[in-house]
Each structure stands twice: as C-alpha cells, then as structure tokens.
Amino acid sequence: MRPRSLLVLGTTLALSIVSTTFVLLALTSKRWSAQKYYYPSGDGFDWKSPLCTAHRSPFYRCDPPALNYSANIDKASCNLTCNFYKPYGRNATSCRLLNETGDYPAWGSTVTAGAQECQDVHYSGNLQIAASVFITLGLLLCLVVLAGTLLGPTRTSEDPVQAPDDQSSKTPTAVATGSHHHHQQNAHRGRRSTVLSYMVTALMGSLYIGAVLQFVAQFFAVLGLTLTATPTPNQVSNNHDNLFGAKPWIMDIALTRYATVAWTTAIACAMIVGANYRTPRFERL
C-alpha cells in the first residue's frame, strides 16, 4: 500500500476517533454553561474571586445558591447542590414547568423554569443524544471501511500476466480454465467493491447527520442555557437582600470547545472519505 493511502487511512480514523470522543464528552459533561456568584453585590468592579460557580447542562442542574453572610466575622459563604437528571419522563428531567413541580417562584426551584427555557433545554438534550449516536455509528462504520480496505484483495502490479510464449504453449482447455478463474476473481472483487462503496456512503451520511445535529444542539443550548437561563443576576440579588451579586449565565467548555470540535472533525472526516473512497453511482429516475 502506498504511503498516501496509509496517510488517508490514518487521518480518517484519527478524525473519527476525535469526533466521537468529544461528542461523548459533551454529552456527559456538566460544564455547558456557568454562573458565578460574588460578595458583596455592588456593580462588579471588586468582583475578583467568585464565592462559588454553578454549572449546567441539558441533563445537569444546580439548586439556587445558598448564599450566607455572617456579620460577626464579616464572611460570606456559598453552598451548591447539583444533580444529573434523566433525559426523559414527566417531572423527571432537568427542566420542568410549573404545572409539573408546583414550585413557586419558578426561579427559586432547582428544576422549575419557563416554557421557552425548558423547550430549548429539551431540544438541545435530545439533539445531543442523537448526534452522539450518529457520530459513534460513524466511527464503527469507519473501522469497517478501513478493515475492508486493508484486508480485502487489491489489484497490484504483481497480478499474473501471461507472456505471449506461455500463452502459445497452453492448451485450449488450460487457457479456458485460467480465464474462468480470472473472471471469478474479478466478479468477487467487484462485489466486494460494491459493498464497500455502500459502506462508505453510510459512513459519510452518519458523520454529516451527526455534525448537523451537534451544531443544532449547540444552538439550542446557547438559547436555553445562557440567554433564557434562570436565575438571572437580578433574581439572585433580590433573593438575598442585595447582599450578593451574580454574573449572567455564560457558555462553558463543553459548549464552546467539546461540541465545536465534535462537529468540525466529523465534517472533516466525511469530506476526506468522500474525496478518497469510491461511492456507488445511482441511476437517475
């Protein structure tokens, strides 16, 4: 096998492994978004080190912070309780409507939120699960394609070619037998090549679909876990007599890095596969 072919095989496998690794990291990580809490409230100029930081994902949520202040020692403390939740089930997910939990106010509950926030969170979670399935399937198909490429029969310059003198010395029966055997080899090679080409198409489809799903999951997560996420800074401050301050929810490492690496490497892998492997030609209707 030529060095260029080995380079293509290695690059394809490496990109597929990276994409699968990061899509699973995003799926299981709690660091999709974060909110930092400070003392005293003020306007943020003296906010250097946060008392604590709450993280959030489509399947992970923290209680509203228990912020405490002791006037005797002039010291503040922050306690957070966080849990992972199921991706499905009524009154079991990480974001639930008021009619499910009965908690009021909604932002004072661990999981209770508005309809828009919960819709975005649920969309991002379901899409993340789907993206993980398709990109992982892409890795499995990638292994199959690479195995078929490496282990299958290939046509090389060492294939037997009969010289004219040898052909003339063969009897008609021997020539016919050799021709039939060569035809069987070509037929087997053709069938293997056809199956492999369909596997390549399935591989590309899985990676492209997984990449699109990951990108859309990232989009809905930005909406539900940062833009519409609760509690807001004002809610945190008002709930603690303006003693404590909080920053808005911001994107964290899983949303900015893990998800982005997952869909970009999936697309790169699919493009390399499409440029270097044969795909079936479908007849027009």
Buried (B, 14 or more C-beta within 10 A) or exposed (E): EEEEEEEBBEBBBEBBBBBBBBBBBBBBBBBBBBBBBBBEBEEEEEBEEBBBBBBBBBBBBBBBBEBBBEEEEEEBEBEBEEEEBEBEEEEEBBBBBBEBBEBEEBBBBBBBBBEEBBBBBBBBBBBBBBBBBBBBBBBEBBBBBBEBBEEEEEEEEEEEEEEEEEEEEEEEEEEEEBEEEEEEEEEEBEEEBEEBBEBBBBBBBBBBBBBBBBBBBBBBBBBBBBEBBBBBBEBBBEBBEEBBBBBEBBBBBBBBBBBBBBBBBBBBBBBBBBEBBEBEEEEEE
